[in-house]
Amino acid sequence: HSLTCDSRSKSVDTDLSATVSLNSLYRVKNQADFVLSADFGRGQLSVWSLGDETAARCLKGVNRPRDVRFIDSTRAIVLCHRDLKVYNVEQGVFENRLKGTMNQNMPFYNISDHEHCVCLSRNRMYVNIMNIPTGDMESTFKVGEDRFLNSLYVSENGERVCCGDEVQKPFPMLVWDLKSRKLIHDIRIANHEFQMNIAA
C-alpha cells in the first residue's frame, strides 16, 4: 500500500494531498499502528496511521530533518541539519533544542532514558550526556588526547555506550558505564580491529 496525506484531516495542510517525498520512516515507540516520516527537502515530519493509510498530522518548518530517535510514544529528538531538537509529535509542536552542534559527517546520538541523550561531540573526542528537559550538557567523557571516535551505540537498557576509536591500532572498542559515567573497557585484540563504524 502507498501512504497519502488526507486533506480532510484538520491537522494536515491541504497542499500535502499531492506528492509527498519520504526520505526515511521510523516506527513510533510503543505505537504499532503509527510511523513517522522525515522529508529533508520539504522540512517536514509526518505521522502516518497505518490503519487509515493517511497522515494523522504533519509538522512543517522543520530544518532539514536527517534522523529521528524516539524518547517515548509522543516525543522524539530530531537531528535537524546539525542540531538536536525535541518535538512532541502527538501535539505537533517543538519543545526545545539541545545545546551544541553535531559533527557534520558523524552526527551520532541515541537515547539512554527519558531524560538523557548520549551524543558524539562535534570534534569526535568526547561523548556528551545531554539533559533532554533542559537541553544542557550534564556530563562528558573524554577518551584521551588525539583519539577520535567514529561510532556510538547505546545498549537497549541504557546502561552502556560503546564507541569505536579510529586512531589507535588495532582499532579498539570503548565501553562506558552510563550510571557511574566511567570508561569500564578499552578492548583490544591482537591482529583484530573492531569495525564499529559499520556495526549493525
N, C-alpha and C positions, 0 to 999 in steps of 0.2 A: 504494500500500500504506500501511496505517497501522502505526505502531510501538506495541508494547505491552510492558510490563515482564513478564518471565518470573519468577514467584515460585520456580521450581525452581532458579534460579541462587543459589549461596550468597552471592554478593556483592551481591545485591539484596534489599532489605527486602520481606517478604511483603505488607505493606499497600500496596505500589505496583502490585499486579497489577490494581487497579481503574483509575480515571481519573487520567491524568497531564496537567497543564496545561503546555504548552510555550510559553514567551514568545519564544524565539529558538533558532536552530540554527546551529552552527558546524562547519565541516569540521576534523577533526583533522589537524594538519600532517603531511604525508608518509604519511598513513594513509587511503587511498581508501575503505576498507571501513567506516570509523567516522565518526560525527558526535557532537557534544556538544550537549546541550540545556540551557538555563538556565530554571529555574522560579522566577520572582521571588516569587510568592505562597507557595510551599512552602519556599523557601530551599533549593533543591536543584539539583545538577548531575548529569546522567545521560549516560553514554557508551553510544551505541547501535551495535550491529552491524547493518549494512545487509543483510548476507547472511542472518542469522538473524532479522532484524526484531524483535530483543529487546534489552533493556538489558543490557550486559555488566557495568556497575557503576553505583551511584548514590551520590553524596556528599550527605549530609543535613547540616542545620545551617549552611548557607552563608548569611550575612546578606545578603539582598536582592540576588542577583546580577543586574547590569544589562548587563554587556558582558564579552566574553572575547577575549583575544589570546594565541595560542599562541607559546611560546618555541621548543619543539621538539615532537616527536611524543608526549611524555609529560607535559610541564609547560605550564601556562598561567597568565597573570596575569588575575585576575578582578576586575572592578570591583564591589565589594560595598558598596552604598549609595554612600559617598564615599571608601572605602578601596580601595587596590590590594593584593590578596593573591595569593600564589603557591601554586598547588595542583599536586600530582602526580596527574594524572587516571588514570594507569595503576595506581598503588598506592592511589589513593583517599584521599590524605592532604593536609593543609595543611602547607606548608613554612615560609613566613614572610610578613611584611607589609612593604610599602614605606612608609617614613616620610612623613608629611604627609597632608593631607586635600585631596581634589579639589574643584573648583568644582561647585556643585550642578547648575547648568544646562548647563555645558560641561565635563564631565569627560573631556577628550580625552587619549588616550595611545596609544602604539604601541611596538613592539619594534624596536630598531635592530640588536642582535645578541644572542647567547645570554646575555650578562652585563649588558646595559643596556636600560633602558626610558626612553623620552622622554615627558614628560608636561607638560601645561599647569598652571601653578601655580594655587592657589585664587583669587588676586586677578587672574589672567589678564594679569599684567605680565611674567611670566618663563616661560622654558622650562627645565624641570629635567631633568637626566640622572641617573637613579637606578641604583644598582648592585643588580642583582637578587639575587645570592647574599647580600649583607649587608643589603640594604634601605635603605642610606644614600644620601643625595644626594651625587653625585660632583662635579657642577658645575652652574652655572646661567647662563642668558643673559637679559639684560635689553635690551629694545629702546630704551627711553628713558623719560623722565618722562611720565606721563599718556598712555601708549599702551597700549591694551587689545587683546589678541589674541582672535580669535573662531574659530580653527580650528587644526588641527595634523595634518600629513601627513608621514610618513617614507617616503623612497624605498625601493624594493624592495631595493636593495643596502645600505641602512642608512647611507649616507654623507651624505645631505642631509635636512634637515627644513624644511618650508615652513609658514608661518603667514600668516593674514590679519590686517590691522590695521583695526579698526573706527572709529578716531578720526581719523586723517589723511585729508585729502581731496585728490584722489580716493583711494579705498581702495588701498593698495599691497600687494604680495606680498613677504614677507620670507623669505630663504633663508639657512640656516646650514649651514656645513660641520661635520659631527659629529666629524671627525678632528682638525681644528685648533680646533674649538669656537669659531668666529668667524662673525659675520654677513658673508656674502660678497655678497649682493644685497639692495637695498631698491628693488624695481622699481615705477616709477610711469609710467603712460602718460596723456598728456593726454586729457581727456574720456572716460576709461575707468576703470572700477572693477573690481578683482578681487573677485568674489563667492566668496571661499574657503570661506565657511561652508556653501555649497551645492555645493561641488565633489564630483565622484564619487570 
